[in-house]
Amino acid sequence: MEREWQLQEAKGNFSQLIKRAANGDAQTVTVHGKPTAVVVSAEEYARLTRRKGKLSSALLRPELDVGDHDFTRSRDTGRNIKL
């Protein structure tokens, strides 16, 4: 069960917050009523940050139809300024 903690409450109950996160329940910490941080298990963090492959591999997939994308560059050279 996801829970929202005020910062002071999170500090006072840090071990309980960590145990809940370790059990797979994301824990949100708020400061002045605004969500500021989320504590998740190490396993969930690893899953979220795991690379899913190389960009070059994705671009070389045969099912990627180049006709579906516009790869042209803008010829705009920017603004003229006087120094």
C-alpha positions as CSV (number, residue, x, y, z in Angstrom):
1,M,0.0,0.0,0.0
2,E,1.5,3.3,-1.1
3,R,1.8,5.8,1.7
4,E,2.5,9.5,1.8
5,W,4.7,10.8,4.6
6,Q,5.5,14.3,5.7
7,L,9.2,14.8,6.0
8,Q,9.3,15.0,9.8
9,E,7.1,11.9,10.0
10,A,9.4,10.1,7.5
11,K,12.5,11.0,9.6
12,G,10.9,9.7,12.8
13,N,9.7,6.4,11.2
14,F,12.5,5.9,8.7
15,S,12.9,2.2,9.3
16,Q,9.2,1.6,8.8
17,L,9.3,3.6,5.6
18,I,12.2,1.6,4.3
19,K,10.6,-1.7,5.2
20,R,7.4,-0.8,3.3
21,A,9.5,0.3,0.3
22,A,11.4,-2.9,0.4
23,N,8.2,-4.9,0.3
24,G,7.3,-3.2,-3.0
25,D,5.2,-0.4,-1.8
26,A,6.5,3.0,-3.1
27,Q,6.6,5.6,-0.3
28,T,6.1,9.3,-1.1
29,V,7.7,12.0,1.1
30,T,6.3,15.5,1.0
31,V,7.7,18.8,2.0
32,H,5.2,21.6,2.8
33,G,2.5,19.4,1.3
34,K,4.2,18.9,-2.0
35,P,5.5,15.4,-3.2
36,T,9.3,15.8,-3.1
37,A,10.7,12.3,-3.1
38,V,9.7,8.7,-3.6
39,V,11.4,5.8,-1.9
40,V,11.2,2.5,-3.8
41,S,12.9,-0.9,-3.3
42,A,16.4,-1.5,-4.7
43,E,14.9,-4.1,-7.0
44,E,12.3,-1.6,-8.4
45,Y,15.0,1.1,-8.8
46,A,17.2,-1.4,-10.8
47,R,14.2,-2.3,-13.0
48,L,13.4,1.4,-13.6
49,T,17.0,2.3,-14.5
50,R,17.9,-0.8,-16.5
51,R,19.0,-0.1,-20.0
52,K,16.7,-1.7,-22.6
53,G,19.4,-1.8,-25.3
54,K,21.4,0.5,-27.4
55,L,19.9,3.3,-29.4
56,S,21.9,2.2,-32.5
57,S,20.3,-1.3,-32.3
58,A,16.8,0.2,-32.1
59,L,17.5,2.5,-35.1
60,L,18.8,-0.4,-37.2
61,R,15.7,-2.6,-36.6
62,P,14.3,-3.7,-40.0
63,E,10.7,-2.9,-38.9
64,L,11.7,0.8,-38.4
65,D,10.3,2.5,-41.5
66,V,12.4,5.6,-42.4
67,G,9.4,6.9,-44.3
68,D,7.5,7.4,-41.1
69,H,10.0,9.9,-39.8
70,D,11.3,13.3,-40.9
71,F,15.0,13.5,-40.5
72,T,15.6,16.8,-42.5
73,R,17.5,19.6,-40.8
74,S,16.3,23.1,-40.5
75,R,18.3,25.6,-42.6
76,D,17.6,28.3,-40.1
77,T,21.0,29.7,-39.0
78,G,19.6,31.6,-36.0
79,R,19.4,35.3,-35.3
80,N,21.7,38.0,-36.6
81,I,23.2,40.0,-33.7
82,K,25.5,43.0,-33.5
83,L,28.3,43.0,-31.0
